[in-house]
Amino acid sequence: MSSVLWTPAPAAFESSNIARFALTNGFNPTDYETLHRWSIGDSGAFWRAVWDFAGVIGDPGAISFLRDDQAPMTHSRFFPDASLNLAENLLRGDDDRVAVIEADEGGHFRTFTLGELRRLVASTAQGLRAAGVARGDSVGGILPNRVEGLVALLATLSIGAVWSSCSPDFGAAAIVDRLGQIGVKVLFAAPRYRYAGKEHDISDRLGEIVAAMPTVTTLVLTGEPGARLNCAATCLAFDDFGSDGALAFERLPFDHPAYVLYTSGTTGAPKAIVHRTGGVLLQHVKEHLLHGDVRPGDVMSWYTNTAWMMYHWLLSGLACSAAVVLYDGAPILKTANGLDPSPLWTMAERARVTHFGTSPKYLATLAAEGYAPGRLHDLSSLRSLLSAGAPVSSSQYDWVYAHIKQDMIFASISGGTEIIGCFLLGSPIHAVRRGELTVKGLGLAVAVMDDRNAPVIGRQGDLVCTEPFPSMPLTFWGKDGDQRYHATYFAARREVWTHGDVAEMTVHGSAVIHGRSDTTLKPGGVRIGTAEIYAACENVAAIEDCLAFGAPVEGDEEIVLCVKLSDGFELSPELAEQIRRAIREAASPRHVPHRIHAVRAIPYTLNGKRVEGAARTTLEGKPVKNMASLANPACLDEYRVLDRSKAA
């Protein structure tokens, strides 16, 4: 079977954004390697070219890049004299164009023009000023993915304040662990939200949160009119918060804080990552315009909550004159007849989505349900399907092209909250290969290094970045922020960003992600990624979900596989042998688990990622440091009593 599943049309080498960008700067679009080498070898020229190509609103200043030869990664600076405003760039364009499409699981569908969005932002910005919010102050949100959340974010950025958000399904402790770190002054929150057909009232939780965050002076409630909470803060309805006023933008330095995002926090308090105004904008327009080929009038969607970095990434599509879809609710609904996977695809069809963002877990569920979006929906507008959050298996690539659409780009992308962008992603002028992330991002000196700190191709190692880039974090918020930031990403290799992923570069310039470094399995001292095990298990119909981690035994480590079985199956010796055979054939004999346990649930973070470390820690009888970061912490109880003698 050929590894190539899609190839670009010849016209793409002239008409795509990346081709035009290459030609404008004197490069041949067919020679990506040379373009990439220029993008990291002359950082100032490249990022200034991105600024100009994207038409960034603001003053770039005379200097595009100041390199510090003693500490190039941590002390170099981009655009030190620039002034710009992120919200001004997101709200650019014609008042009459559709900027936002709001949709939900119940079929709600509403469009907002850019003019309507600007008026809402102007009013809310006036409310923030009246509440005493000034440049550099923190504003928080506990909001579903609806237009009020976007308006609050844009209003905050417009006046030079700092935005940070949590999803309303987070517990009180998880929210306080995050927003409580940054001294939020005004808090936007939804006392009620709907998910998976159920109404959720978090009014009492909001009361606890505000009581635990004394810096909050004003609480702004969205949703049904008339909602009020008894708390020390001034409590206002969203519609009553703003006031008439002209929309104005505070021009800020390139490195001025814009967003604070958080790590998952399962090994301690979540790290509050501070992102730069200019770094966010340049990284995102580069990825959308050049790698995503986003064009004016395109429609972008990503299934995300307001806390995940992909929410912020999606919103930057506005700076490329695309419309963005804000989808609120569950992606799959339970009905009397079983699961209904249609909501996102019904939305995509109606909104004429061109770029559809999802996750491997969602794709696996569609496959398990036998749901074929390409057969059931008109996806003629769809040009790109993107996936993030975990590695995509080779078999999922095949399924995507067989059951969603053949003539489109499928891009598995990988980066993280830390860089609010991607190290590896797609391209409109490259072939899509089974199981591979297509290219290294322009402007990012990505490599895979072995234990000698030498770059390797065709072998697993640590994913690193060896040259500075604009969307590196400014710092971690709070005491010793710089020190904690450096210890997280630069302790392993001086002045080299070590990302924490086990990866492999291919001879094609593409890459494969094998899993997180901190969850790498080492039976017999041989390093093994969990992604191969998960990919093999996806082909076993009896397995609904699974988790693999290492358990210490007699000075070595054995692989433990926990499986959540589909209805009607039990972990018999025959099924256990089928699972082992599937893993042996799809991966290698070294990947075969020593122990298989049937469990009722798999632990996930609030951001929707498997938590191998928490399961291992629990099995070893040790406490998990931050249970509030887990979406379903109670499920760890059964991991505490897993009996090796009773494993399959």
C-alpha positions as CSV (number, residue, x, y, z in Angstrom):
1,M,0.0,0.0,0.0
2,S,1.4,3.4,-1.0
3,S,2.0,5.7,2.0
4,V,0.7,8.7,-0.1
5,L,-3.0,9.4,0.4
6,W,-3.4,12.9,-1.1
7,T,-1.2,15.0,-3.4
8,P,-1.7,18.7,-4.2
9,A,-2.9,19.9,-7.6
10,P,-0.2,21.5,-9.8
11,A,-2.0,24.8,-9.4
12,A,-1.2,24.8,-5.7
13,F,2.4,25.6,-6.5
14,E,1.3,29.0,-7.9
15,S,-2.0,29.9,-6.3
16,S,-1.7,28.8,-2.6
17,N,-0.7,31.3,0.0
18,I,2.5,29.6,0.8
19,A,3.5,29.5,-2.9
20,R,2.8,33.2,-3.3
21,F,4.7,33.9,-0.1
22,A,7.7,31.9,-1.3
23,L,7.7,33.6,-4.7
24,T,7.4,37.0,-3.1
25,N,10.5,36.3,-1.1
26,G,12.5,34.8,-4.0
27,F,12.0,31.1,-3.3
28,N,10.8,28.3,-5.5
29,P,7.6,26.8,-3.9
30,T,8.7,23.3,-4.9
31,D,11.8,23.6,-2.7
32,Y,10.3,23.7,0.8
33,E,13.6,22.7,2.5
34,T,15.3,25.8,1.2
35,L,12.4,28.0,2.2
36,H,12.4,26.4,5.7
37,R,16.2,26.9,6.1
38,W,15.8,30.6,5.3
39,S,12.9,30.9,7.8
40,I,15.2,29.7,10.6
41,G,18.5,31.0,9.3
42,D,17.3,34.6,8.9
43,S,14.6,34.9,11.5
44,G,14.3,38.6,11.3
45,A,13.7,38.7,7.6
46,F,11.3,35.7,7.7
47,W,9.0,37.0,10.5
48,R,9.0,40.5,9.0
49,A,7.9,38.9,5.7
50,V,5.1,37.1,7.6
51,W,4.1,40.5,9.1
52,D,3.9,42.1,5.7
53,F,2.3,39.2,3.9
54,A,-0.5,39.0,6.6
55,G,-0.9,42.8,6.5
56,V,-0.6,43.0,10.3
57,I,-2.0,46.2,11.6
58,G,0.5,48.1,13.7
59,D,4.0,49.5,13.6
60,P,6.7,46.7,13.3
61,G,9.5,49.1,14.2
62,A,13.0,49.2,12.6
63,I,14.3,46.0,14.1
64,S,12.7,42.6,13.5
65,F,15.0,40.4,15.6
66,L,17.7,41.0,18.2
67,R,19.8,37.9,18.8
68,D,21.5,37.3,22.1
69,D,24.5,35.0,21.3
70,Q,25.0,34.0,24.9
71,A,21.4,32.9,25.4
72,P,19.7,32.8,22.0
73,M,16.6,30.9,23.0
74,T,15.8,32.7,26.2
75,H,17.1,36.3,25.7
76,S,16.7,37.0,22.0
77,R,13.8,39.3,21.1
78,F,11.5,39.8,18.2
79,F,10.3,43.3,17.1
80,P,11.5,45.1,20.2
81,D,10.2,48.4,19.0
82,A,6.8,47.3,17.6
83,S,3.4,48.4,18.7
84,L,0.2,46.6,17.9
85,N,-3.1,45.3,19.3
86,L,-4.2,41.7,18.9
87,A,-7.9,42.5,19.0
88,E,-7.5,45.2,16.4
89,N,-6.1,42.6,14.0
90,L,-8.8,40.1,14.9
91,L,-11.5,42.7,14.2
92,R,-10.2,43.8,10.8
93,G,-12.2,44.0,7.6
94,D,-15.6,44.9,6.2
95,D,-18.4,45.5,8.7
96,D,-20.8,43.5,6.5
97,R,-18.8,40.2,6.3
98,V,-19.9,37.3,8.4
99,A,-17.3,37.0,11.2
100,V,-18.8,34.5,13.7
101,I,-21.2,31.6,13.4
102,E,-22.7,30.5,16.8
103,A,-24.1,27.0,16.9
104,D,-24.9,24.4,19.5
105,E,-25.9,20.8,20.1
106,G,-29.6,21.7,19.9
107,G,-29.4,23.0,16.4
108,H,-29.1,26.8,17.3
109,F,-27.5,28.6,14.4
110,R,-26.8,32.4,14.3
111,T,-24.4,34.5,12.4
112,F,-22.8,37.8,13.5
113,T,-21.3,40.3,11.1
114,L,-18.0,42.0,11.9
115,G,-19.9,45.2,12.4
116,E,-22.2,43.5,15.0
117,L,-19.2,42.0,16.7
118,R,-17.3,45.3,16.9
119,R,-20.3,47.0,18.5
120,L,-20.6,44.3,21.2
121,V,-16.8,44.5,21.8
122,A,-16.9,48.3,22.0
123,S,-19.7,48.2,24.6
124,T,-18.0,45.6,26.7
125,A,-14.7,47.4,26.6
126,Q,-16.5,50.5,28.0
127,G,-17.8,48.3,30.8
128,L,-14.3,47.0,31.6
129,R,-12.9,50.5,31.8
130,A,-15.8,51.6,34.1
131,A,-15.0,48.6,36.3
132,G,-11.5,49.9,36.7
133,V,-9.7,47.5,34.4
134,A,-6.5,49.0,33.0
135,R,-3.6,47.9,30.8
136,G,-2.0,44.8,32.2
137,D,-4.9,43.9,34.6
138,S,-6.3,40.3,34.4
139,V,-9.8,39.5,33.2
140,G,-11.1,35.9,33.5
141,G,-13.9,33.8,31.9
142,I,-15.8,30.7,33.0
143,L,-17.8,30.5,29.9
144,P,-19.2,28.1,27.3
145,N,-18.2,28.5,23.7
146,R,-20.6,31.2,22.7
147,V,-20.3,34.8,21.4
148,E,-20.3,36.4,24.9
149,G,-17.0,34.6,25.6
150,L,-15.4,35.9,22.4
151,V,-16.7,39.4,23.0
152,A,-15.3,39.4,26.5
153,L,-11.9,38.2,25.2
154,L,-11.7,40.8,22.5
155,A,-12.8,43.6,24.7
156,T,-10.1,42.6,27.2
157,L,-7.4,42.6,24.6
158,S,-8.6,45.9,23.0
159,I,-7.8,47.8,26.2
160,G,-4.5,46.1,26.8
161,A,-5.7,43.8,29.6
162,V,-4.8,40.1,29.9
163,W,-7.4,37.4,29.2
164,S,-7.6,33.9,30.7
165,S,-10.4,31.4,30.6
166,C,-11.7,28.1,32.0
167,S,-14.5,25.9,30.9
168,P,-17.7,25.9,33.1
169,D,-17.4,22.1,33.5
170,F,-14.2,22.6,35.5
171,G,-14.6,22.1,39.3
172,A,-14.2,25.0,41.7
173,A,-10.7,23.9,42.8
174,A,-9.5,23.5,39.2
175,I,-10.7,27.0,38.4
176,V,-9.2,28.6,41.5
177,D,-6.0,26.8,40.9
178,R,-5.8,28.5,37.5
179,L,-7.6,31.9,37.6
180,G,-6.7,32.4,41.2
181,Q,-3.0,32.6,40.3
182,I,-3.3,35.8,38.1
183,G,-5.3,38.2,40.2
184,V,-8.4,38.4,38.1
185,K,-10.2,41.7,38.5
186,V,-13.4,41.2,36.4
187,L,-14.8,37.7,36.0
188,F,-17.3,36.7,33.2
189,A,-19.2,33.6,34.0
190,A,-22.2,31.5,32.9
191,P,-24.2,30.3,35.9
192,R,-26.0,27.7,33.7
193,Y,-25.0,25.8,30.6
194,R,-26.2,22.9,28.5
195,Y,-24.2,19.8,27.6
196,A,-25.2,16.4,26.2
197,G,-28.9,17.3,26.5
198,K,-28.7,18.2,30.2
199,E,-28.9,21.5,32.0
200,H,-26.1,22.3,34.4
201,D,-26.4,24.9,37.1
202,I,-23.1,26.0,38.6
203,S,-24.3,29.0,40.5
204,D,-23.2,27.6,43.9
205,R,-19.8,26.7,42.4
206,L,-19.4,30.3,41.2
207,G,-20.1,31.6,44.6
208,E,-17.3,29.4,46.0
209,I,-14.9,30.6,43.3
210,V,-15.5,34.3,43.8
211,A,-15.1,33.8,47.6
212,A,-11.8,32.1,47.0
213,M,-10.6,34.9,44.6
214,P,-10.8,38.2,46.6
215,T,-9.2,40.1,43.7
216,V,-12.5,39.8,41.8
217,T,-14.4,43.1,42.1
218,T,-17.0,42.6,39.4
219,L,-18.8,39.4,38.3
220,V,-20.5,39.6,34.9
221,L,-23.1,36.8,34.3
222,T,-24.1,35.6,30.9
223,G,-27.2,33.7,29.9
224,E,-30.7,34.1,31.2
225,P,-31.5,37.7,32.3
226,G,-32.1,38.3,35.9
227,A,-29.5,35.8,37.3
228,R,-27.7,37.1,40.4
229,L,-25.3,35.6,42.9
230,N,-24.8,36.5,46.5
231,C,-21.1,37.4,46.7
232,A,-18.8,40.2,47.8
233,A,-18.2,41.3,44.1
234,T,-20.5,43.6,42.2
235,C,-22.8,41.3,40.2
236,L,-24.1,42.4,36.8
237,A,-25.8,40.8,33.8
238,F,-23.8,40.8,30.6
239,D,-26.3,42.9,28.8
240,D,-26.2,45.5,31.5
241,F,-22.4,45.6,31.9
242,G,-21.4,47.6,28.8
243,S,-22.2,51.1,27.6
244,D,-22.1,53.0,24.4
245,G,-18.7,54.1,23.2
246,A,-16.4,54.1,20.2
247,L,-14.2,51.1,19.7
248,A,-10.6,52.0,20.5
249,F,-7.5,49.9,20.6
250,E,-4.5,50.3,22.9
251,R,-1.3,49.8,21.0
252,L,1.1,47.6,22.9
253,P,4.6,46.3,22.8
254,F,5.2,43.0,20.9
255,D,5.9,41.2,24.2
256,H,3.0,42.6,26.1
257,P,1.0,39.7,27.8
258,A,-2.2,38.8,25.9
259,Y,-3.3,35.4,27.1
260,V,-2.6,33.2,30.1
261,L,-3.1,29.5,29.4
262,Y,-2.4,26.6,31.8
263,T,-0.7,23.2,31.7
264,S,-2.8,20.2,32.7
265,G,-1.4,20.3,36.2
266,T,-1.5,16.6,37.1
267,T,2.0,16.7,38.6
268,G,1.3,19.9,40.7
269,A,-0.4,23.2,40.4
270,P,-1.1,24.1,36.8
271,K,1.6,26.3,35.3
272,A,0.2,29.7,34.2
273,I,1.9,30.3,30.8
274,V,2.0,33.9,29.7
275,H,1.7,34.5,25.9
276,R,2.9,37.6,24.0
277,T,0.6,39.8,22.0
278,G,2.8,39.8,18.9
279,G,3.9,36.2,19.2
280,V,0.4,34.9,19.3
281,L,-0.6,36.9,16.2
282,L,2.4,36.1,14.1
283,Q,2.5,32.4,14.9
284,H,-1.2,32.0,14.1
285,V,-1.4,34.0,10.9
286,K,1.7,32.1,9.7
287,E,0.0,28.8,10.4
288,H,-3.4,29.7,9.1
289,L,-2.3,31.6,5.9
290,L,0.8,29.5,4.9
291,H,0.2,26.1,6.3
292,G,-3.6,26.0,6.3
293,D,-4.1,28.1,3.2
294,V,-6.9,30.0,4.9
295,R,-8.4,32.6,2.5
296,P,-10.9,35.5,2.9
297,G,-14.4,34.1,3.2
298,D,-13.3,30.7,4.5
299,V,-15.1,29.2,7.5
300,M,-13.1,27.6,10.3
301,S,-14.3,25.3,13.1
302,W,-12.7,23.4,15.9
303,Y,-14.4,21.4,18.5
304,T,-13.0,22.9,21.7
305,N,-13.9,24.5,25.0
306,T,-12.8,28.0,25.9
307,A,-9.9,26.8,28.0
308,W,-8.0,24.9,25.4
309,M,-5.3,26.5,23.2
310,M,-7.2,25.5,20.1
311,Y,-9.9,28.0,21.0
312,H,-7.4,30.8,20.9
313,W,-5.8,29.3,17.8
314,L,-9.2,29.2,16.0
315,L,-10.1,32.8,16.9
316,S,-7.0,34.0,15.0
317,G,-8.7,32.9,11.8
318,L,-10.5,36.3,12.1
319,A,-7.2,38.0,11.4
320,C,-7.1,36.1,8.0
321,S,-10.6,37.4,7.1
322,A,-12.2,34.0,7.7
323,A,-15.3,33.4,9.8
324,V,-15.0,31.2,12.9
325,V,-17.6,28.8,14.3
326,L,-18.3,28.8,18.0
327,Y,-19.9,25.5,18.8
328,D,-21.4,24.9,22.3
329,G,-22.3,21.5,23.6
330,A,-21.5,17.8,23.0
331,P,-20.1,16.6,19.7
332,I,-22.0,13.3,20.0
333,L,-25.4,12.9,21.7
334,K,-27.0,9.9,23.3
335,T,-30.5,9.1,22.1
336,A,-32.9,6.2,22.7
337,N,-31.6,4.6,19.5
338,G,-27.9,4.9,20.5
339,L,-25.3,7.5,19.8
340,D,-25.9,10.4,17.4
341,P,-22.7,11.7,15.9
342,S,-24.4,14.2,13.5
343,P,-24.3,17.6,15.4
344,L,-20.8,18.7,14.2
345,W,-21.3,17.6,10.7
346,T,-24.8,19.1,10.4
347,M,-23.2,22.4,11.6
348,A,-20.3,22.0,9.1
349,E,-22.7,21.4,6.2
350,R,-24.9,24.4,7.1
351,A,-22.0,26.7,7.8
352,R,-20.1,25.6,4.7
353,V,-17.0,24.9,6.8
354,T,-13.7,24.9,4.9
355,H,-11.4,23.9,7.8
356,F,-12.7,21.4,10.3
357,G,-10.8,20.7,13.5
358,T,-11.2,17.6,15.6
359,S,-9.3,14.9,17.6
360,P,-8.3,11.3,17.1
361,K,-10.7,10.1,19.8
362,Y,-13.6,11.7,18.0
363,L,-12.6,10.1,14.7
364,A,-12.3,6.7,16.4
365,T,-15.8,7.1,17.8
366,L,-17.2,7.9,14.3
367,A,-15.4,4.8,12.9
368,A,-16.7,2.6,15.7
369,E,-20.3,3.9,15.1
370,G,-20.0,3.3,11.4
371,Y,-20.8,7.0,10.8
372,A,-19.6,8.2,7.4
373,P,-19.8,12.0,7.2
374,G,-19.0,12.1,3.5
375,R,-21.9,9.9,2.6
376,L,-24.4,11.6,5.0
377,H,-23.5,15.3,4.5
378,D,-22.7,17.8,1.8
379,L,-19.0,18.5,2.5
380,S,-18.2,20.1,-0.8
381,S,-16.8,23.2,0.9
382,L,-14.4,21.2,3.1
383,R,-10.7,21.7,2.0
384,S,-8.9,20.7,5.2
385,L,-9.5,18.3,8.1
386,L,-7.2,18.9,11.0
387,S,-6.6,16.8,14.2
388,A,-4.8,17.6,17.4
389,G,-4.5,16.5,21.0
390,A,-2.9,13.1,20.4
391,P,-1.2,11.1,17.6
392,V,-3.4,10.0,14.8
393,S,-2.9,6.3,13.8
394,S,-2.1,5.2,10.3
395,S,-5.4,3.4,10.1
396,Q,-7.3,6.6,10.9
397,Y,-5.7,8.3,7.9
398,D,-7.2,5.5,5.7
399,W,-10.6,5.9,7.4
400,V,-10.6,9.7,7.0
401,Y,-10.0,9.5,3.2
402,A,-12.5,6.6,2.8
403,H,-15.4,8.0,4.9
404,I,-15.0,11.8,5.1
405,K,-13.6,13.1,1.8
406,Q,-10.9,12.1,-0.7
407,D,-10.1,15.5,-2.2
408,M,-8.9,17.4,0.9
409,I,-5.9,17.9,3.1
410,F,-5.8,15.9,6.3
411,A,-3.3,17.5,8.7
412,S,-2.4,15.9,12.0
413,I,-0.8,18.9,13.9
414,S,1.3,18.9,17.0
415,G,2.6,21.6,19.2
416,G,1.1,22.7,22.5
417,T,-0.3,25.1,25.0
418,E,3.3,26.2,25.7
419,I,3.8,27.6,22.3
420,I,0.1,28.3,21.5
421,G,0.9,26.8,18.1
422,C,2.4,23.9,16.1
423,F,5.9,22.5,15.6
424,L,4.6,20.1,13.0
425,L,1.6,20.6,10.8
426,G,0.1,20.4,7.3
427,S,0.9,22.1,4.0
428,P,-1.1,22.7,0.8
429,I,1.9,21.9,-1.4
430,H,3.0,18.6,0.2
431,A,1.7,15.1,-0.1
432,V,-0.2,13.6,2.9
433,R,1.4,10.3,4.0
434,R,-0.2,7.7,6.2
435,G,0.5,8.3,9.9
436,E,2.9,11.2,9.3
437,L,2.7,14.9,10.3
438,T,3.5,16.6,7.0
439,V,6.1,19.3,7.6
440,K,8.1,21.2,10.2
441,G,6.5,24.6,10.7
442,L,8.2,27.5,8.9
443,G,10.2,29.6,11.3
444,L,10.7,26.7,13.7
445,A,14.1,24.9,13.9
446,V,12.5,21.6,14.7
447,A,14.6,18.4,15.1
448,V,14.6,15.1,16.9
449,M,17.7,14.5,19.1
450,D,19.0,11.3,20.7
451,D,20.7,10.9,24.0
452,R,23.9,12.3,22.5
453,N,22.1,15.5,21.7
454,A,22.7,14.7,18.0
455,P,19.9,15.2,15.5
456,V,18.6,11.9,14.0
457,I,16.4,10.8,11.2
458,G,14.5,7.5,11.1
459,R,15.0,6.9,14.8
460,Q,13.1,7.9,17.9
461,G,14.3,10.7,20.1
462,D,13.2,13.9,21.8
463,L,11.4,16.6,19.8
464,V,13.4,19.8,20.2
465,C,13.6,23.3,18.7
466,T,17.0,24.9,18.5
467,E,16.3,28.5,17.5
468,P,14.1,31.1,19.0
469,F,10.6,31.9,17.7
470,P,8.0,34.6,18.5
471,S,5.4,32.5,20.3
472,M,7.7,31.1,23.0
473,P,6.2,31.9,26.4
474,L,7.1,35.3,27.9
475,T,7.3,33.6,31.3
476,F,5.2,31.6,33.8
477,W,3.0,33.9,35.9
478,G,3.9,34.3,39.6
479,K,7.0,33.9,41.8
480,D,10.1,32.6,40.1
481,G,8.2,32.4,36.8
482,D,11.3,32.7,34.6
483,Q,13.1,30.1,36.7
484,R,10.2,27.6,36.5
485,Y,9.8,28.3,32.8
486,H,13.5,27.6,32.1
487,A,13.5,24.5,34.3
488,T,10.6,23.1,32.3
489,Y,11.9,23.5,28.8
490,F,15.6,24.1,28.9
491,A,16.9,21.9,31.8
492,A,17.6,18.9,29.6
493,R,19.6,20.9,26.9
494,R,21.0,24.3,27.5
495,E,19.3,26.9,25.2
496,V,17.5,24.2,23.3
497,W,13.7,23.8,23.7
498,T,13.0,20.2,24.7
499,H,9.3,19.8,24.2
500,G,8.5,16.6,26.0
501,D,7.4,14.5,23.0
502,V,9.0,11.4,21.6
503,A,9.2,11.8,17.9
504,E,10.8,10.6,14.7
505,M,11.8,12.6,11.6
506,T,11.4,10.8,8.3
507,V,13.4,11.0,5.1
508,H,10.4,12.9,3.5
509,G,10.8,15.8,6.0
510,S,7.6,14.6,7.8
511,A,7.4,13.3,11.3
512,V,5.8,10.7,13.5
513,I,4.8,11.4,17.2
514,H,5.2,8.4,19.4
515,G,3.9,9.9,22.7
516,R,4.9,12.1,25.6
517,S,8.4,11.6,27.0
518,D,7.1,11.4,30.5
519,T,4.9,8.5,29.6
520,T,7.4,6.6,27.5
521,L,7.6,2.9,28.4
522,K,11.0,1.3,29.0
523,P,10.7,-2.4,29.4
524,G,14.1,-4.0,29.3
525,G,15.5,-0.5,28.9
526,V,14.1,-0.1,25.4
527,R,12.1,3.1,24.9
528,I,8.6,2.6,23.5
529,G,5.9,5.1,22.8
530,T,2.3,4.5,23.8
531,A,0.9,5.8,20.6
532,E,1.7,2.5,18.8
533,I,-0.2,0.6,21.4
534,Y,-3.2,2.9,21.2
535,A,-3.2,2.7,17.4
536,A,-3.3,-1.1,17.5
537,C,-6.1,-1.2,20.1
538,E,-8.2,1.0,17.9
539,N,-8.5,-2.0,15.5
540,V,-9.9,-4.2,18.2
541,A,-13.7,-3.8,18.1
542,A,-14.1,-4.9,21.7
543,I,-12.1,-2.0,23.0
544,E,-13.9,1.3,23.5
545,D,-10.9,3.0,25.2
546,C,-7.6,2.1,26.7
547,L,-4.6,3.3,28.7
548,A,-1.0,2.0,28.7
549,F,1.6,2.7,31.3
550,G,4.7,1.2,32.9
551,A,4.7,-0.5,36.3
552,P,7.9,-1.2,38.2
553,V,8.7,-4.9,38.8
554,E,12.0,-6.4,40.1
555,G,14.2,-3.6,38.9
556,D,12.6,-3.4,35.5
557,E,9.3,-2.1,34.1
558,E,6.4,-4.0,32.6
559,I,3.7,-2.7,30.3
560,V,0.2,-2.5,31.9
561,L,-2.7,-2.1,29.5
562,C,-6.1,-1.1,30.9
563,V,-9.0,-1.5,28.6
564,K,-12.5,-0.1,28.8
565,L,-14.6,-2.7,26.8
566,S,-17.5,-2.0,24.6
567,D,-20.9,-3.2,25.7
568,G,-21.4,-6.9,25.5
569,F,-17.7,-7.9,25.9
570,E,-15.7,-9.3,28.7
571,L,-11.9,-9.8,29.2
572,S,-11.6,-13.5,28.4
573,P,-8.3,-15.2,27.8
574,E,-9.3,-15.4,24.1
575,L,-9.9,-11.6,23.9
576,A,-6.6,-10.9,25.8
577,E,-4.8,-13.0,23.2
578,Q,-6.5,-11.2,20.4
579,I,-5.4,-7.8,21.9
580,R,-1.8,-9.0,22.3
581,R,-1.7,-10.4,18.8
582,A,-3.1,-7.1,17.3
583,I,-0.4,-5.1,19.2
584,R,2.4,-7.5,18.1
585,E,1.4,-7.4,14.5
586,A,0.7,-3.6,14.3
587,A,3.7,-2.5,16.5
588,S,6.3,-5.1,17.7
589,P,6.7,-7.9,20.3
590,R,8.2,-5.3,22.7
591,H,4.9,-3.4,22.7
592,V,2.9,-6.4,23.9
593,P,1.6,-5.7,27.4
594,H,2.6,-8.0,30.3
595,R,-0.7,-7.3,32.0
596,I,-4.2,-6.5,30.7
597,H,-6.9,-5.3,33.1
598,A,-10.5,-4.5,32.3
599,V,-11.6,-1.1,33.9
600,R,-14.8,0.9,33.9
601,A,-13.2,4.2,32.9
602,I,-10.0,5.8,31.6
603,P,-8.7,8.8,33.4
604,Y,-8.5,12.1,31.4
605,T,-7.4,15.6,32.1
606,L,-9.8,18.5,31.9
607,N,-8.3,19.2,28.5
608,G,-9.3,15.7,27.3
609,K,-5.9,13.9,27.4
610,R,-5.2,10.5,28.8
611,V,-3.4,10.6,32.1
612,E,-1.0,7.7,32.1
613,G,1.1,9.2,34.9
614,A,-1.8,9.5,37.3
615,A,-2.7,5.8,36.7
616,R,0.8,4.7,37.3
617,T,1.2,6.8,40.4
618,T,-2.1,5.5,41.8
619,L,-1.1,1.9,41.1
620,E,2.1,2.4,43.0
621,G,0.1,3.6,46.0
622,K,1.3,7.2,45.8
623,P,-0.9,10.3,45.8
624,V,-1.7,12.2,42.6
625,K,-0.6,15.8,43.2
626,N,-3.4,17.6,41.6
627,M,-6.7,15.7,41.4
628,A,-8.5,18.9,40.4
629,S,-6.9,18.7,37.0
630,L,-8.7,15.4,36.2
631,A,-12.0,15.3,34.5
632,N,-13.0,12.0,36.2
633,P,-10.7,11.6,39.3
634,A,-13.0,9.0,41.0
635,C,-12.1,6.5,38.3
636,L,-8.6,6.2,39.8
637,D,-10.0,4.2,42.7
638,E,-10.1,1.0,40.7
639,Y,-6.5,1.5,39.5
640,R,-5.4,1.6,43.2
641,V,-6.5,-2.0,43.6
642,L,-5.5,-3.6,40.3
643,D,-4.2,-7.0,41.1
644,R,-1.3,-8.3,39.1
645,S,-2.3,-11.9,39.8
646,K,-5.7,-11.3,38.4
647,A,-4.6,-9.7,35.1
648,A,-5.3,-11.3,31.8
